[in-house]
Amino acid sequence: MPEVATNAELLQRLEQLERRTRQVEVDWAKAVGDARLAEAALKRVEAERDEYKKLYVVMLEQVRRLEAGLVGQKRERYVPTSEQLTMDVVSSLVPEDDAPVTATTATGTTVTGTTVTVETHERVKPTGRRPLPEKLPRVLVEVLPPDVEKHGTDAFERIGEDVSETIEKRPASVVVVRTVRGKYVSKQKLDALKVGESTPVLQAPALELPIPRGVAGPGFLADTIVKRWVEHQPLHRMERTYGREGYDVNRSTICGWHEAVAQLTAPLVEAMWDDARANAPYLCTDATGVLVVARRA
């Protein structure tokens, strides 16, 4: 015959079950809290991982562009905007003071930069053709109708005018500057000069030229330097250009002029180098790579 539990035993068992139930609830709540903390930590780690992935991709692209500009193939090195490539490389090496700001353009391209405060201004609405510069000299050409030319302007009343402007170019010309330095003697000592006595003769000093006793003046030398080093015109083409203008000069002569001018401006160039080394935050150089044969051991 099964034993029958008394009321005291039942109450004791019921209290034990209640304590176990409360302990299970506490353990469950703690487990749920730990799960939420773990989920938040996981999301934070995933966000950091995605950010590092973006930085990794950006650094790979910068390294690729740097390698293409230095040791890449010829079609990669000669890019349309080599200056922009150089500045991109420099900007990647120099830290920025302001925090970068990311914006999206109308075409969907993401642009990263720093914020700049721009003053409010009014922009003139473009009307098509850009006006000609006011600094250029104007030559007035007035055109009259045939009847006005025939009877004269006194027979007509001018009620208005239409003005139009076109661009023209005056042909370049090479001129010879003849410098005359007169010799003078005092009229009081003119008779002494006639009889052969010593008389002081007055004459202005010779004009100083960039190349002593040279035939090229400063303006002509400046024109050759601009054509060669700014417009990248070779010497043989420059030789033909001056020949068409009436002055035949050999390319070897122009090369000698440039060598003399380089010696003349050497102190100025050295001073510019000293200033750049002392005050410039960084120096920009050509990013074109040069292949060098390794020295054998």
C-alpha positions in Angstrom: 0.0 0.0 0.0 1.6 3.4 -1.1 2.6 5.8 1.5 0.5 8.9 1.9 2.4 12.1 2.3 1.3 14.4 5.0 0.4 18.0 4.6 3.8 19.1 6.0 5.7 17.1 3.5 3.6 18.5 0.6 4.2 22.0 1.7 7.9 21.4 2.0 8.0 19.9 -1.6 6.0 22.9 -2.9 8.4 25.4 -1.4 11.3 23.5 -3.0 9.6 23.6 -6.4 8.9 27.4 -6.0 12.6 28.0 -5.1 13.8 26.0 -8.1 11.3 27.9 -10.3 12.6 31.3 -9.1 16.2 30.1 -9.6 15.4 29.0 -13.2 13.7 32.4 -13.9 16.8 34.2 -12.6 19.1 32.0 -14.7 16.9 32.6 -17.7 16.9 36.4 -17.3 20.7 36.4 -16.9 21.1 34.2 -20.0 18.9 36.6 -22.0 20.9 39.6 -20.8 24.1 38.0 -21.8 22.8 37.1 -25.2 21.7 40.7 -25.8 25.2 42.0 -24.7 26.8 39.4 -27.0 24.5 40.5 -29.9 25.5 44.2 -29.4 29.2 43.3 -29.2 28.8 41.3 -32.4 27.2 44.2 -34.2 29.9 46.5 -33.1 32.6 44.1 -34.2 30.9 43.7 -37.6 30.7 47.5 -38.1 34.4 47.8 -37.3 35.2 45.0 -39.7 33.2 46.7 -42.5 35.0 50.0 -41.8 38.4 48.3 -42.0 37.4 46.6 -45.2 36.6 50.1 -46.7 40.0 51.4 -45.6 41.7 48.4 -47.0 40.1 48.9 -50.4 41.0 52.6 -50.4 44.7 51.8 -49.5 44.8 49.1 -52.3 43.6 51.7 -54.8 46.1 54.3 -53.7 49.0 51.7 -53.8 47.8 50.7 -57.3 47.8 54.3 -58.6 51.2 54.9 -57.0 52.7 51.8 -58.6 51.1 52.7 -62.0 52.7 56.2 -61.8 56.1 54.9 -60.8 56.8 51.5 -62.4 53.6 50.9 -64.3 53.4 50.4 -68.1 53.8 53.3 -70.4 50.1 53.7 -71.1 49.5 53.9 -67.3 52.2 56.4 -66.5 51.3 58.9 -69.2 47.9 59.8 -67.8 45.9 62.9 -69.0 46.3 64.6 -65.7 49.6 63.7 -64.2 49.5 66.7 -61.9 46.3 65.4 -60.3 48.0 62.0 -59.8 50.9 63.6 -58.1 48.7 65.7 -55.8 46.6 62.6 -55.0 49.7 60.8 -53.9 50.9 63.7 -51.8 47.5 64.2 -50.2 47.5 60.5 -49.2 50.9 61.0 -47.4 50.2 64.3 -45.7 47.7 64.1 -42.8 44.7 66.4 -42.9 43.8 68.7 -40.0 40.1 68.6 -40.6 37.9 65.5 -40.5 36.9 64.2 -43.9 33.3 64.7 -45.0 31.7 62.2 -47.4 29.1 63.5 -49.9 27.2 61.9 -52.9 27.0 63.8 -56.2 24.0 63.7 -58.6 25.7 61.0 -60.6 26.0 58.7 -57.6 29.7 59.2 -57.1 30.9 59.4 -53.5 33.3 62.3 -52.9 35.4 62.7 -49.7 36.8 66.0 -48.6 36.9 68.7 -46.0 34.3 71.4 -45.4 35.1 74.9 -46.6 33.1 78.0 -45.8 32.2 80.0 -48.9 30.9 83.5 -48.8 27.5 84.2 -50.4 27.9 85.7 -53.9 25.8 86.3 -57.0 26.8 84.5 -60.2 26.2 86.1 -63.6 24.1 84.0 -65.8 26.1 82.9 -68.8 24.9 84.3 -72.1 26.9 82.0 -74.5 30.0 83.7 -75.8 32.6 84.9 -73.3 33.5 88.6 -73.7 36.9 89.5 -75.1 39.4 90.7 -72.5 39.4 94.4 -71.8 43.3 94.4 -71.5 43.8 93.8 -75.2 44.3 96.9 -77.3 41.4 97.9 -79.6 41.7 99.1 -83.2 38.7 101.0 -84.5 37.4 100.2 -88.0 34.4 102.2 -89.1 32.4 101.0 -92.0 30.1 103.5 -93.9 27.3 102.7 -96.3 28.0 103.5 -100.0 25.6 106.4 -100.1 27.1 108.0 -97.0 30.6 107.7 -98.6 29.3 109.3 -101.8 27.5 112.3 -100.3 29.5 112.7 -97.1 28.5 112.4 -93.4 27.3 116.0 -93.3 24.2 115.1 -95.4 23.0 112.4 -93.0 22.1 112.2 -89.3 23.6 109.4 -87.3 20.9 107.7 -85.2 22.7 104.7 -83.8 25.4 102.0 -84.4 26.0 98.3 -84.2 29.4 97.2 -82.7 31.0 93.8 -83.1 34.5 92.6 -82.1 36.8 90.0 -83.7 40.2 88.8 -82.7 43.2 89.4 -84.9 46.9 88.9 -84.5 49.7 91.2 -85.6 52.5 89.3 -87.2 55.6 89.0 -85.0 58.7 90.6 -86.2 62.4 90.6 -85.3 63.9 94.1 -85.2 67.5 95.4 -84.9 68.1 97.9 -82.1 70.9 100.2 -83.1 72.4 101.9 -80.1 74.4 105.1 -80.9 76.8 106.5 -78.2 78.0 109.9 -79.3 81.4 111.3 -78.5 81.5 114.8 -77.2 84.2 117.4 -76.5 83.9 120.8 -75.0 83.7 123.6 -77.5 86.2 125.5 -75.4 88.8 122.8 -76.1 87.8 122.2 -79.7 90.8 124.3 -81.0 93.2 122.3 -78.8 91.8 119.1 -80.4 92.5 120.4 -83.9 96.2 121.1 -83.1 96.6 117.6 -81.5 96.6 118.5 -77.9 95.1 116.1 -75.3 91.4 116.8 -74.8 88.9 114.8 -72.7 86.2 113.1 -74.7 82.8 112.4 -73.2 80.8 109.3 -74.1 78.0 107.4 -72.3 78.9 103.9 -71.1 77.8 100.9 -73.1 74.4 99.4 -72.3 74.6 96.3 -70.0 73.5 93.1 -71.8 72.7 89.6 -70.4 75.5 88.2 -72.5 78.5 90.6 -72.7 79.3 91.6 -76.3 76.4 89.4 -77.4 74.1 90.0 -80.3 70.9 89.0 -78.6 69.1 91.4 -76.4 67.1 90.6 -73.3 63.7 90.5 -75.1 64.9 88.2 -77.8 66.6 85.9 -75.2 63.4 85.8 -73.2 61.4 84.8 -76.3 63.7 81.9 -77.0 63.5 80.7 -73.4 59.7 80.8 -73.4 59.5 79.0 -76.7 61.8 76.2 -75.6 61.0 75.7 -71.9 57.3 76.8 -71.7 56.0 76.0 -75.2 58.3 73.0 -75.5 59.4 74.0 -79.0 62.6 72.2 -80.2 65.6 74.2 -81.4 65.3 73.1 -85.1 61.7 74.3 -85.2 62.7 77.6 -83.5 65.4 78.0 -86.1 62.8 77.8 -88.9 60.4 80.1 -87.1 63.0 82.9 -86.8 64.0 82.3 -90.4 60.5 83.0 -91.6 60.6 86.2 -89.6 63.7 87.3 -91.5 66.5 86.4 -89.1 68.6 83.3 -89.8 70.1 81.9 -86.7 71.6 78.5 -86.1 70.3 76.2 -83.3 73.8 75.9 -81.9 73.8 79.6 -81.4 70.5 79.5 -79.5 71.8 76.6 -77.4 74.9 78.7 -76.5 72.7 81.6 -75.5 70.7 79.4 -73.1 73.9 78.1 -71.5 75.1 81.6 -70.9 71.7 82.6 -69.4 71.8 79.5 -67.2 75.1 80.7 -65.7 73.7 84.2 -65.3 70.6 83.0 -63.4 72.4 80.3 -61.3 72.5 82.4 -58.1 68.7 83.1 -58.4 68.0 79.4 -58.9 70.2 78.4 -56.0 68.4 80.9 -53.7 65.0 79.5 -54.8 66.3 76.0 -53.9 67.4 77.2 -50.5 64.1 78.8 -49.8 62.2 75.7 -50.9 64.3 73.4 -48.7 64.0 75.6 -45.7 60.3 76.6 -45.9 58.3 74.2 -48.1 56.4 71.4 -46.3 57.1 69.0 -49.1 58.7 69.0 -52.6 56.7 67.8 -55.6 58.7 65.8 -58.2 58.0 64.0 -61.4 56.3 60.6 -60.6 57.6 59.0 -63.8 59.7 55.9 -63.0 63.1 55.2 -64.5 64.4 51.7 -65.0 68.0 51.2 -63.8 70.2 48.2 -64.6 71.2 46.5 -61.4 74.9 46.6 -60.7 76.6 43.2 -60.9 78.4 42.0 -57.8 
